[in-house]
Amino acid sequence: MDLQLHKPIPGFQQPIELLRACHRRIFNSLDILERLPAHLQDNGVDEEARTAADRILKYFHEAAPNHHADEDEDLFPLLRRHCDHSESHPQLCEWLDRLTAEHTEIEAGWDRLEPDLERIASGERAELTGAAAWIEQYRVHLDLEERAVLPFAEYLLGPEDRRAIGASMAARRGIQPTAD
């Protein structure tokens, strides 16, 4: 069991840590989705399969779109301002472009998987065609964010940038951020 999944979720005052917590939840959802086809093969569309499909659907309907917006609209634009920073990585802006494009691809892959998950959640059998490739694509995407982009965000973004990101993340969710 991955104990990191049970860490307290940071607040909007710590937006980079909050993004990492979102990544942990995405990884958890991907792990569930990866195990689902074998479960369906062995057990059919039982209660556990329906619950798993419902859990995956809820996460990718509610949290994932906000997470991509947090990055594309808040984090990445602020990081772009630092691409020429002497201590930035020479590929930082290239990575940001790649990740932004991948968000579109990942969302299109989700659109193809969603109907199968909805059928499973409602008790019908479905194949989850393309799930393995989508899971792998998402994991590679998250790895680049975790390994390269978020560490640079921690290093390059100051307190004002972090406050702006956190406030925007909170507003996107209709939440009034608490004071530092």
C-alpha positions as CSV (number, residue, x, y, z in Angstrom):
1,M,0.0,0.0,0.0
2,D,1.3,3.5,-0.9
3,L,1.2,5.4,2.4
4,Q,1.8,8.7,0.5
5,L,-1.8,8.5,-0.6
6,H,-2.8,9.1,3.0
7,K,-0.8,12.2,3.6
8,P,-2.8,15.3,4.6
9,I,-3.6,17.4,1.5
10,P,-1.8,20.7,1.5
11,G,-3.8,23.9,1.4
12,F,-3.8,26.5,-1.4
13,Q,-1.0,28.4,0.5
14,Q,1.2,25.6,-0.7
15,P,0.2,25.3,-4.4
16,I,3.2,23.2,-5.6
17,E,2.7,20.7,-2.8
18,L,-1.0,20.7,-3.6
19,L,-0.2,19.9,-7.2
20,R,2.0,17.0,-6.0
21,A,-0.9,15.7,-3.9
22,C,-3.1,15.8,-7.0
23,H,-0.4,13.8,-8.8
24,R,-0.6,11.1,-6.1
25,R,-4.4,10.9,-6.5
26,I,-4.0,10.7,-10.3
27,F,-1.4,7.9,-9.9
28,N,-3.8,6.1,-7.5
29,S,-6.7,6.4,-10.0
30,L,-4.4,5.1,-12.8
31,D,-3.4,2.1,-10.6
32,I,-7.1,1.3,-10.1
33,L,-7.8,1.6,-13.8
34,E,-4.8,-0.6,-14.6
35,R,-6.1,-3.4,-12.3
36,L,-9.7,-3.1,-13.5
37,P,-9.5,-5.2,-16.7
38,A,-8.0,-8.2,-14.9
39,H,-10.7,-7.9,-12.2
40,L,-13.4,-7.8,-14.8
41,Q,-11.9,-10.9,-16.4
42,D,-11.9,-12.8,-13.1
43,N,-15.0,-11.5,-11.5
44,G,-17.2,-9.8,-14.1
45,V,-18.9,-6.5,-13.4
46,D,-19.3,-7.0,-9.7
47,E,-19.8,-4.4,-7.0
48,E,-16.0,-3.9,-6.6
49,A,-15.7,-3.2,-10.4
50,R,-18.6,-0.8,-10.4
51,T,-17.2,1.1,-7.4
52,A,-13.8,1.3,-9.0
53,A,-15.2,2.6,-12.3
54,D,-17.3,5.1,-10.4
55,R,-14.3,6.3,-8.3
56,I,-12.2,6.7,-11.5
57,L,-15.1,8.6,-13.2
58,K,-15.6,11.0,-10.3
59,Y,-11.9,11.8,-10.1
60,F,-11.4,12.5,-13.8
61,H,-14.7,14.4,-14.1
62,E,-14.1,16.7,-11.1
63,A,-10.5,17.0,-10.1
64,A,-8.4,16.3,-13.2
65,P,-9.8,19.1,-15.3
66,N,-9.1,21.6,-12.5
67,H,-5.6,20.2,-12.2
68,H,-4.8,20.6,-15.9
69,A,-6.1,24.2,-15.7
70,D,-4.0,24.8,-12.6
71,E,-0.9,24.0,-14.6
72,D,-1.9,25.4,-18.0
73,E,-3.4,28.7,-16.8
74,D,-1.4,29.4,-13.6
75,L,1.8,27.4,-13.1
76,F,3.2,27.1,-16.6
77,P,2.7,30.8,-17.6
78,L,4.6,31.9,-14.4
79,L,7.4,29.4,-15.1
80,R,7.7,30.6,-18.7
81,R,8.8,33.9,-17.3
82,H,11.9,32.1,-15.9
83,C,12.9,30.2,-19.0
84,D,15.9,32.5,-19.5
85,H,16.9,32.5,-15.8
86,S,20.5,31.6,-15.4
87,E,19.6,28.7,-13.1
88,S,16.7,27.4,-15.1
89,H,17.0,24.3,-17.3
90,P,17.6,25.1,-21.0
91,Q,14.6,22.8,-21.8
92,L,12.1,24.2,-19.4
93,C,10.0,26.0,-21.9
94,E,10.2,23.0,-24.3
95,W,8.9,20.8,-21.4
96,L,6.1,23.2,-20.7
97,D,5.0,23.2,-24.3
98,R,5.1,19.4,-24.4
99,L,3.1,19.1,-21.2
100,T,0.5,21.5,-22.4
101,A,0.1,19.6,-25.6
102,E,-0.1,16.3,-23.7
103,H,-2.9,17.7,-21.6
104,T,-5.0,17.9,-24.8
105,E,-4.0,14.4,-25.8
106,I,-4.7,13.0,-22.3
107,E,-8.1,14.6,-22.3
108,A,-8.9,13.1,-25.7
109,G,-7.9,9.7,-24.4
110,W,-10.1,10.2,-21.4
111,D,-13.0,11.0,-23.7
112,R,-12.5,7.6,-25.4
113,L,-12.3,5.7,-22.1
114,E,-15.1,7.4,-20.3
115,P,-18.0,5.6,-22.0
116,D,-16.6,2.2,-21.2
117,L,-16.2,3.2,-17.5
118,E,-19.7,4.6,-17.4
119,R,-21.0,1.2,-18.7
120,I,-19.0,-0.6,-16.1
121,A,-20.2,1.7,-13.3
122,S,-23.8,1.0,-14.4
123,G,-23.2,-2.8,-14.3
124,E,-22.5,-3.5,-18.0
125,R,-19.5,-5.2,-19.4
126,A,-17.0,-3.0,-21.4
127,E,-13.5,-3.6,-22.9
128,L,-11.6,-0.5,-21.8
129,T,-10.0,-0.3,-25.2
130,G,-6.8,1.8,-25.1
131,A,-6.6,2.0,-21.3
132,A,-3.1,0.6,-21.0
133,A,-1.6,3.1,-23.5
134,W,-3.5,6.0,-21.9
135,I,-2.3,5.0,-18.4
136,E,1.3,4.8,-19.7
137,Q,1.1,8.1,-21.4
138,Y,-0.3,9.7,-18.3
139,R,2.4,8.2,-16.1
140,V,5.2,9.5,-18.4
141,H,3.6,12.9,-18.4
142,L,3.3,13.0,-14.6
143,D,6.9,11.8,-14.3
144,L,8.2,14.8,-16.2
145,E,6.1,17.1,-14.1
146,E,7.3,15.5,-10.9
147,R,11.0,15.0,-11.8
148,A,11.6,18.3,-13.7
149,V,8.9,20.9,-13.7
150,L,7.8,21.0,-10.0
151,P,11.4,21.1,-8.7
152,F,12.1,24.1,-10.9
153,A,8.8,25.7,-9.8
154,E,9.9,25.3,-6.1
155,Y,13.2,26.9,-6.9
156,L,12.2,29.7,-9.3
157,L,8.9,30.9,-8.1
158,G,8.8,33.3,-5.2
159,P,6.2,33.8,-2.5
160,E,4.1,36.3,-4.6
161,D,4.0,33.8,-7.5
162,R,3.0,31.0,-5.2
163,R,0.2,33.1,-3.6
164,A,-1.1,34.0,-7.0
165,I,-1.2,30.4,-8.1
166,G,-2.8,29.3,-4.9
167,A,-5.5,32.0,-5.1
168,S,-6.3,31.1,-8.7
169,M,-6.5,27.4,-7.8
170,A,-8.9,28.1,-5.0
171,A,-11.0,30.5,-7.1
172,R,-11.3,27.8,-9.8
173,R,-12.9,25.5,-7.2
174,G,-15.1,28.2,-5.8
175,I,-13.1,28.3,-2.5
176,Q,-12.1,31.3,-0.6
177,P,-8.4,30.8,0.3
178,T,-7.3,31.2,3.9
179,A,-4.7,33.7,4.9
180,D,-1.1,32.5,5.3
